[in-house]
Amino acid sequence: MWRFIRYILAIGFFAVLGMTNADAQFKEEAFTQTYNDTSVHNTAAADTADKLFSFKELFGGLAHKQDLRIGTMFGGSIFLPGISQIYNRQYWKLPVIYGGIGVLAGTGGYYMHKYTVSKKNYEAALAAIPEFATNVNIYPAIDYRAKQTGTWLLVGAGLIYWGALLDGAINYKPDVHPHPGRATVYSILLPGLGQAYNGEYWKIPIYWGCLMGSVHYLYTNNVNYQRFKRIHNEATMDPNYKGTITAETAVWYRDVYRRYRDYSIVATALFYLLQVIDANVFAYMHDFEVTDDISMNIEPAILAPNNVYAFNPMPSMGIDNAVGIRFGVRF
C-alpha cells in the first residue's frame, strides 16, 4: 500500500514540475542538430556512412583534387582494379596488375576451353560408338590436365586481383591509427587481418577456429547430402536398384543433411561478418578508456531561464526559475 502511495506522490511531483515548465530545459540546437558535419572537407577524416559510394568523390580523388575515403577507394577498386594504385600515386604497379591478370586469365581461359572441347568430343564419340568406350587407342580422352592447368592459372589471376585490393589498403595513408576503414577492409580481404592491425592478436585463433569449423561442417554435410540425394534418385528411378538403403530413408537423410549444410553456410557467413564488425568497432573504440575512477551524484538544482532554450518558464505565471534534478557522472 505504501509503495503505491509513493508512486502516486512521485507522479504528482513530476506533474507539478511539468506545470511549472521544469521539463522544458532543452536547447534549440537539439531540434536542428545535424550529425553530418558538412564543414569537414577532408572526406578521409569525416568517413561518415551517409554515402557508401560516390562517383563524384571517386573521380575527384583520382584527379587528386580531394581526399578519398578508403571505402570509396576500395569500392572503386573492386569494379576496376588499379584505382587504389592511381590514388596512391603508384602508377608503376598498373602494368604489373593488368599484365598479370590479363596473361593468367587469358591463358587459363584457353586451357579451360581446351578441356571443354575434349569433353564434348568424348561425349559425342561415346554416343556414336559406345563399344569403343574402353579402347583408349581410338577413343578421344578428356584432357583433365588442361582443366587442372586452367584452374591454377585462373586462381593465380584471382590472387593478383586480391593482392591489388590489399596493396591499395596497405598504402592508403589515413590521419589516425588504427583507422576503422582500413581495419574493415583488412578483415573483408582476410579474416583476422583487421584484428592483427588493431593489435588484438588473441582474437585471430578464435575467429579462424570458428570459420574453419563452419567450413568443415559445410563440406561434410554437403558430401552426405549429395550422397543421399544420389541414392534417392537411384532408388526411385532405377527399377533394378537393390541397395540396402530405401528411398524413404534416403530422402530423410537427404533433407537432414541439406538442412545442416544450410546451417553451416549461415554460421560461416555470420562468423565472417562478426570479425569484420569486430575489427571496425574496436578500431573506432581504440582510444576509449574506462578507469576505476567512476562516480555519479544526484542533487536538486534550480535551473535559471535562458533565451537560447527551446522552452522557458512562463513569466506570466510568476515563475522565473525551473526546479529540476542534476545528474553528474564522471568517468
N, C-alpha and C positions, 0 to 999 in steps of 0.2 A: 504494500500500500504506500509506504513512504517513498519507495523508488518511483512509483507512478506520480506521486505529488512532485518529486524533484524534477521529473521530466516535464510536467506541466509548467512549473516555475521557470525552467530553463527556456522552454519555448516562448513563454510570455516575456522573459527578459530580452531575448533576441528580437521579438516582435516590437518591443518598445524601442530598441536600438534602431530597428528599421524605420519606425515613425520619426525618429529624430535624425534620419539620414546618416546614421553611423555606419551603414553598409555601403556608402557611396564614395569612398575614397579611392577612385581609380583614375589614373592619369589618362588624358586624351590620347596619348600616343599608343595606349593599349588597344585602341579601336582602329588605329590607322597604321600599325606597325607592319612593315614588310620584312620578311625574313630572308629575302634575296637582295643583298646589298648591291645595287647596280652601280655604285660608285667604285667598286673594285674592278679595275681594268685588267688586272692580272688574272686570267682565267685559271692558270695553274694554281694560284693561291686561293681563288674562290672555290673552285672544284665543287660546285653545287650539283644537285641532281635534278634541277628543273628542266634541263635539256640533256638527254642522254647522248645525243649526237647532233651536230650542226655542220652542214656543208660549208656555210659561210665561215665558221670558225676554222674548219679544216683547211680550206683554201687560203685563208688568211695566215694560218700557221705555216703552210708550205711555202708561201711567199715571204715568210719571216717578217710579217707585219704585226703579228701578235703572238702571244704565248698560247700553246695548246694544252688543254687538259690531257692527261695521259689516257683517259677513257676515250676521248675523241681520236687521239692518235692511234690507239690500239684498234678501235673500231674501223678506222680507215685502212689500217694495215691488213685487217682480215680480208677485206674485199680486194685490196690492191697491195700486194707485198712491196716493200721498199719505201712506203710513205714515212715510216718511222726513221729510216736512214736519211731521207731527204730533210725531214725536220731537224734531225740531229746533225746535219751538215756532214754526213759521212757518205758522200756520193760514190766513193771508190768501191763501196760494198754492193752497189746496184748490179754491176756486171756479174759479180760472183753469185748473187741471189738468182737473178733471171737466167744466167747461163747454166747454173747448176740445176734449177728446177726444169728449165727447158730441155736440157740434154737428157736428164734422167727420166723425166716424164715422157718425152718423145720416144726414147729407146725402150722404156718399159711398155709403152703402148704398142710398139712394133712387135715385141715378143708376145704380148698377150693376144694380139691379133693372129700371130703365127700359131699359137696354141688353139685359138678358136677355130681357125681353118682346119687344123689337123683333126680336131674333134668332130667337125662337120663331115669331113671326108671319111672318118671312121664310121660314123653313124650311117652315112649313105652306102658305104661298102657293106656294112652289116645287113642293111635292109635288102641289098641286091643279091648278095651271095652269103647266106647265113652259114653254110657248111664250111666256109673258109675262115671262120672266126678265130680258130686256134692256130692257123698257119701263118706264122709271123713272117715268112719269107715273101708272101704275096699279099698279105693283108696290111693296109695302112695303119700305122700305130699312132696313138695320141702323143703329142710332143709335150710330156709333162715337164721336161727340163726347161722348155720355153716359158711355161707357166711359172715355174719357180723363179727363173731369172727375171721375168717381167714383174713379178710381185715384189722382189727385193729392190728393183730399180724404182718402182713406184713408192715403196717405203722410204727410199733414200730421198726422193723428191719431197715427200711429206716432211721428212726431218729437216730439210733445208728451209722449207716454209715455216715450220715450227721454230727453228733457230732464228729466223729473221724476226719473228714476233718477239721472241725472248731478248734478242740483241737490242731491239728498239726500246724495250722496257728497261734494260740494264743501263743504257746510255742516256735515258731521259734524266734531266737534271732538275729535280724538284727543289723547292726552297726549304723544306723541312725533312727531318729524318726521325723516325720512319715515316714515309709518305703513304697514306692509306691507299691511294690509287695504285702505286707501284706494288704494294703488298697484295692487293686484289688481283692484279694482272699476273703476278708471280704464281699465286695459288690456282688461277684458272689454267695456266700453262703447265704447271707441275704441282700436284698436290703436295703440301708440306713445305714448298719453297717460300711461301709467304710467311709461315711460322719461323722458318730459318732467318728470313730477312728481319723479322721482329725480335729475334734473339730468343724465341721460345722453342728451343730445340727439343725439349722433353715432350712436346705435343706431336712431333713427327711420327714416332713409332705408334702412337695411339691411332692417328688417322690412317696411317698406312696399314696397320693391322685390321682396322675396320673395313677399309676398302678392299684389301686382299681377301679377307674372309667373305665379303659380299660377292666378289668376283668368283671366288672358288665355288660358292654355293650356286651362283648363277650358271656356271659352266656345268656342274654336276647335275643340277636339276634339269637343265636343258638337254643333256645327254640322255637322261632317263625319260624325259618327255618324248624325245624323238624315237627312243626305243619302243616305248609302249604305243606310240602312235603308229609305228610301222607294224607292230604285232596286231593291233586292232584292224588295220587295213587288210592285212593278210587273212585274218580270221573271218572278216566279213565279205571279202571279195574273192578269195581263193577257195573253190569248193573242195580241193584236195588238202586243205590245211589240217594238220594233225598235231599241232603244238599242244603243250601242256597248259598253256595259259588261255583261258576262254576269252571271247570277245567282251563279255561283261566285265571281267576282271581287268582286262587291258584298258578299257575305256575309263574305268575308275582310277587306275594308277595314272593314266594319261592326264586326266583332269587334275589330279592331286599335284603331280609334278609340274604341270603348267602353271598352277596357282603359286606353287613355291618358287618357280622361275620368275614369275611376275613380282613376287615379294622381294626377291633378290635384286631385281632391276631397280625397284623403288628404294631399297636400302642403299644400293650403290650410289644412286643419284642424290639421296639425302646426305650421305656422308661426304660426298664430293662438294655439295653445296654448303654444308656446315663448315668445312675447313676454309672455304672461300670467305664466308661471312665472318668466321673467327679471325682470319688474317686482317680483314678490313676493320672490324670493330676494335681489336686490340692495337692496331696501328693508330687509330683515332684516339684511343684512351691511353696511349703510351705515357703521357705526362700527367695523367690523373693520379693523384696521390691521396690516400686516406690514412691519417695518422691516428694515434690513440687519443689525441687532444680534441675530442669531440664533446660538445656541451650544448644544451638547449635550455633557455629560460623563457618563461611566460609571465607577463606582467600587464596590468591595466595601463592604458595610456589615453591622454587627451590629444586628439588629432586636430591641429589648427586648420581652418579652411584655407584654401589656396585657389586662385582663379585659373590655375592650369589644370585642375582636375575636371573630369567629365561631369561629376555630380558634386554638389556642395550643400552644406546645411542651408536651410532656408531662413534668412534673417527675418522674414515676415513672421516667423513663428517664435521669434525671440531666442533663437538658438544660434550661437556663434561658433561653438566647438562641437566636435563629434567624439563620443565615447567609444573606445574600442579596446582590443587586446593586441599587444605587441608580442610577436614571436621572435626570438633571437636564436639562431643556430650558428655554431662555429665549428668549422672543420679543421 
